[in-house]
């Protein structure tokens, strides 16, 4: 490599090295949020939704899935329904009446026992 081409390259490397030495954490990963950016905020006080805080989409599929109500939806009647994931909520919003009908049928048939 020619001397006139080497000098800008060395200058650039010197600037990059000085920036890295000045702030070594500039390229560090933030591992403080282990659950990821898509986790909804858990409410500070417990919320009480229909179906004993179980996911209506899970109930419609015949499964009991407990939720923390971080994903929820209010019916026009004022009832609160809790969901495990945003995907579950999106599916529910496509046909809420049919999901609620199936969820009620399964929940009434196989109501969880109090612990």
QUIRAHU-V199940 format. One record per residue. N is the residue number from 1. RES is the residue in one letter. SS is DSSP state (hx for helix, st for strand, lp for the rest). PSI is psi in whole degrees, -180 to 180 (999 if undefined). D_FIRST is the distance of its C-alpha to the first C-alpha in Angstrom with 1 decimal. Layout:
n:N res:RES ss:SS psi:PSI d_first:D_FIRST
n:N res:RES ss:SS psi:PSI d_first:D_FIRST
This chain:
n:1 res:X ss:lp psi:140 d_first:0.0
n:2 res:X ss:lp psi:153 d_first:3.8
n:3 res:X ss:hx psi:-39 d_first:6.6
n:4 res:X ss:hx psi:-23 d_first:8.5
n:5 res:X ss:hx psi:-26 d_first:6.7
n:6 res:X ss:hx psi:-33 d_first:6.5
n:7 res:X ss:hx psi:-47 d_first:10.2
n:8 res:X ss:hx psi:-35 d_first:11.9
n:9 res:X ss:hx psi:-45 d_first:10.7
n:10 res:X ss:hx psi:-38 d_first:12.0
n:11 res:X ss:hx psi:-43 d_first:15.0
n:12 res:X ss:hx psi:-44 d_first:15.8
n:13 res:X ss:hx psi:-37 d_first:15.8
n:14 res:X ss:hx psi:-40 d_first:18.0
n:15 res:X ss:hx psi:-45 d_first:20.4
n:16 res:X ss:hx psi:-43 d_first:20.8
n:17 res:X ss:hx psi:-40 d_first:21.5
n:18 res:X ss:hx psi:-35 d_first:23.9
n:19 res:X ss:hx psi:-40 d_first:25.7
n:20 res:X ss:hx psi:-39 d_first:26.1
n:21 res:X ss:hx psi:-39 d_first:27.5
n:22 res:X ss:hx psi:-38 d_first:29.7
n:23 res:X ss:lp psi:86 d_first:31.3
n:24 res:X ss:hx psi:-18 d_first:30.8
n:25 res:X ss:hx psi:5 d_first:33.4
n:26 res:X ss:hx psi:-30 d_first:31.6
n:27 res:X ss:hx psi:13 d_first:30.4
n:28 res:X ss:lp psi:152 d_first:33.6
n:29 res:X ss:lp psi:142 d_first:36.0
n:30 res:X ss:lp psi:111 d_first:39.5
n:31 res:X ss:lp psi:17 d_first:41.9
n:32 res:X ss:lp psi:-32 d_first:45.0
n:33 res:X ss:lp psi:83 d_first:46.4
n:34 res:X ss:lp psi:-26 d_first:46.7
n:35 res:X ss:lp psi:-9 d_first:49.0
n:36 res:X ss:lp psi:174 d_first:46.5
n:37 res:X ss:lp psi:-12 d_first:46.8
n:38 res:X ss:lp psi:-1 d_first:49.4
n:39 res:X ss:lp psi:129 d_first:52.2
n:40 res:X ss:lp psi:162 d_first:54.9
n:41 res:X ss:lp psi:130 d_first:56.4
n:42 res:X ss:lp psi:131 d_first:59.3
n:43 res:X ss:lp psi:144 d_first:62.3
n:44 res:X ss:lp psi:-32 d_first:63.4
n:45 res:X ss:lp psi:145 d_first:67.0
n:46 res:X ss:lp psi:137 d_first:67.9
n:47 res:X ss:lp psi:149 d_first:68.7
n:48 res:X ss:lp psi:106 d_first:71.5
n:49 res:X ss:lp psi:175 d_first:71.0
n:50 res:X ss:hx psi:162 d_first:73.2
n:51 res:X ss:hx psi:32 d_first:73.4
n:52 res:X ss:hx psi:43 d_first:73.0
n:53 res:X ss:hx psi:32 d_first:69.3
n:54 res:X ss:st psi:150 d_first:68.5
n:55 res:X ss:lp psi:121 d_first:66.2
n:56 res:X ss:hx psi:-30 d_first:68.4
n:57 res:X ss:hx psi:-40 d_first:66.0
n:58 res:X ss:hx psi:-43 d_first:66.1
n:59 res:X ss:hx psi:-40 d_first:69.9
n:60 res:X ss:hx psi:-28 d_first:70.1
n:61 res:X ss:lp psi:-1 d_first:68.3
n:62 res:X ss:lp psi:24 d_first:70.7
n:63 res:X ss:lp psi:140 d_first:68.5
n:64 res:X ss:lp psi:116 d_first:69.0
n:65 res:X ss:lp psi:108 d_first:65.7
n:66 res:X ss:st psi:146 d_first:66.1
n:67 res:X ss:lp psi:166 d_first:63.9
n:68 res:X ss:lp psi:7 d_first:63.2
n:69 res:X ss:lp psi:21 d_first:63.8
n:70 res:X ss:lp psi:-27 d_first:60.4
n:71 res:X ss:st psi:121 d_first:60.4
n:72 res:X ss:st psi:168 d_first:63.8
n:73 res:X ss:st psi:136 d_first:65.8
n:74 res:X ss:st psi:131 d_first:69.1
n:75 res:X ss:lp psi:163 d_first:71.7
n:76 res:X ss:lp psi:-19 d_first:73.8
n:77 res:X ss:lp psi:-4 d_first:76.6
n:78 res:X ss:lp psi:3 d_first:74.7
n:79 res:X ss:lp psi:146 d_first:73.9
n:80 res:X ss:st psi:129 d_first:70.5
n:81 res:X ss:st psi:135 d_first:68.6
n:82 res:X ss:st psi:146 d_first:65.7
n:83 res:X ss:st psi:151 d_first:62.8
n:84 res:X ss:lp psi:-36 d_first:60.3
n:85 res:X ss:lp psi:164 d_first:57.3
n:86 res:X ss:hx psi:-33 d_first:56.4
n:87 res:X ss:hx psi:-43 d_first:56.6
n:88 res:X ss:hx psi:-42 d_first:60.1
n:89 res:X ss:hx psi:-42 d_first:61.0
n:90 res:X ss:hx psi:-44 d_first:59.5
n:91 res:X ss:hx psi:-43 d_first:61.5
n:92 res:X ss:hx psi:-43 d_first:64.6
n:93 res:X ss:hx psi:-16 d_first:64.3
n:94 res:X ss:hx psi:-37 d_first:64.4
n:95 res:X ss:lp psi:71 d_first:68.0
n:96 res:X ss:hx psi:-39 d_first:69.3
n:97 res:X ss:hx psi:-41 d_first:73.0
n:98 res:X ss:hx psi:-38 d_first:72.5
n:99 res:X ss:hx psi:-42 d_first:70.3
n:100 res:X ss:hx psi:-39 d_first:72.9
n:101 res:X ss:hx psi:-47 d_first:75.7
n:102 res:X ss:hx psi:-37 d_first:74.1
n:103 res:X ss:hx psi:-43 d_first:73.0
n:104 res:X ss:hx psi:-43 d_first:76.6
n:105 res:X ss:hx psi:-46 d_first:78.1
n:106 res:X ss:hx psi:-41 d_first:75.9
n:107 res:X ss:hx psi:-39 d_first:76.2
n:108 res:X ss:hx psi:-34 d_first:80.0
n:109 res:X ss:hx psi:-42 d_first:80.2
n:110 res:X ss:lp psi:63 d_first:77.9
n:111 res:X ss:lp psi:132 d_first:78.0
n:112 res:X ss:lp psi:145 d_first:76.1
n:113 res:X ss:lp psi:147 d_first:78.3
n:114 res:X ss:lp psi:138 d_first:78.3
n:115 res:X ss:lp psi:999 d_first:76.8
